Amino acid sequence: MGRFLAGSVAALLLVAAGLFWWQFEADRTARPLVARGGAQAQPPILPGEGDPAARGAPPPGVPQATQRTREQRRFDRFDRNRDSLITRNEMMATRAAAFRKLDKDGNNLLSFEEWAVRTSDRFAGADANKDGKLTPAEFATTAKKPAAKRPQNCACEPAPEED
């Protein structure tokens, strides 16, 4: 009984502290910014249209954006620590989420049933009469759908293929 009472009191104190902190943060962010001397902060003055200072090279020290190739962007997605090298672990990390999705029981081992779950689901969906067998008409529903043709001058990525 004493532990329950102590736990309840501790939980209430944590909730109260959270509410006070939340209210403090709301008050702090709602206050207007004040410049030195008590005057309200003024927005910066931007150059007008036709002003020669508004055009030209950026000030020194401002980084320039570069046009990167598709392959450079792909390389950077794999290079997690930005050392310009891709290790085996960095390469395999992209598949970890897909593996965890397949590993239903979370034991870091894939059984045949876990690995074949997509095929099993496809079979169950095609077996209309649920007799555990596919007729030729039912089997025809499992065929891959033909990929949609894209225009010759399209620079878009191809659609991922189904298993």
N, C-alpha and C positions, 0 to 999 in steps of 0.2 A: 504494500500500500504506500509506503514511504517513497519507494522508487518511482511509482506512478505519479505521486504528487510532485516530487522534485522534477521529473521529466516534464510534467504539465506546466509548472512554473517557469522552467527554462525555456520551453517553447513559446510561452506568452511573452517572456522578456525578449527573445529573439525577434518575434513579430513586432513588438513595440519599437525595438531599435531600428528595424527595417523601415517602419512607417516614419519614424523621425528622420532617418537619413533620406528617404524618398521626398519628404516635404522640404527638407533643407535643399536638396538638389533642385527641386521645382522652383523654390524661391530664388536660388542663386542664378538659375538660367533665365528667369523672368525679369530680373533687374536690367535696366538699360545700361549700356556701357558708358562710362563717364571718362572723359579725357582729363589730363592734369589741369588743375585750376578750377575744377567743378563744372566746366562747360561741356555741353553735349558733344560727342565725337561727330565730326563732319565727314561725310563720304569723300573719298579722294576725287579731285577734279580731273576729268578725262579730257584729252585733247579733242578739239572740235574737228568737224569735217573740213578737209583741205589743209589741215595743219601739217607742215612738213615733219614735225617731230613724231607724228603718228605713223609714219611709214619708215621703211628702211630696215637695217639689220637690227636684231634684238641686242639689248645691252650685253656687254661681256659677262661671262659666267652663266648665262642662261643656256641650258642644254638644248640641242637641236634634235628634233624627231627625225629618225631615218626610216627609209622605206626598207622593210625586211621581206625577204623572200618567204614563201610558204615553207620551204625546208628549214630555214632558220627558226621560224616560229615553232615548227614541229620539234626540232631539236631542243628548244628551250622548254617545251612542255615536259620533256623527259628529264632534263638536267635540273633536278630539284635544288641542288646546292650551288648552282651557278659557277662551277669550276671549269666549264667548257669541256667536261668529260662526262660520259654517261657510264655509270657502273652497272653491274648486273642487277643490284638491288633497285636502282633507280628505274631500270627497264622493266623489272618485274612488278614494281609498285603499281603500275597502271592496271594490272590484272587482279590485284588483291581484292578490290571491291567486287568484281565479278565472281571471284572464288568464294568470298564470304556469302554472296547471294545464293550460290549453289549449295554451300555447306549448311544444310538446314538444321542439323543437330549441334553445330558449333564445336566439333571436336577436331577441327583442322585436318580431317581426312574425308575424302569424297568416296562414298560407296557408289556402286554402279547405279543404284536407284537415284541417288542424289545427282549424279552426273547426267543421267538419262531422263531427268524429270521433264524436260521440254518435249522430248520425243514421246514420252509416256502421256503427257497432256495432249499432244497432237493426236495420238491414237485414240484417247478417250473422247476427244471432241469429234473425231471422224466416225466413231462407232455409234451410229444413230440408234440402232436397236439394242445396244449395250449387251451384246452376246459374246463379246471378247474376240470377235472375228470381223474382218473387213471384207465386204463385198467389193467387186470392181468399181461400182458406183461410189461407195463410201471411200475407197482408196483414192479415187480421182480428186476428192476434196482436199487431200493432203499435198497436192502438187504445189510447187512454188509459183507464186504469181509472177508473170513477166514484168520485168523492170520497165518503168515508164520511160519512153524515149524523151531525150532532152534535145534542145536545139543544138545545131552544130557549133554555133559561136558562143555557147554558154560556158562560163568559167566556174560554174558551181561544182560542188563535190558530188561524186556518185553516191547513190543511196546505199546503205550497208546491206549486205546480202544476208538472208535468213539461213538458218541451219537446216 
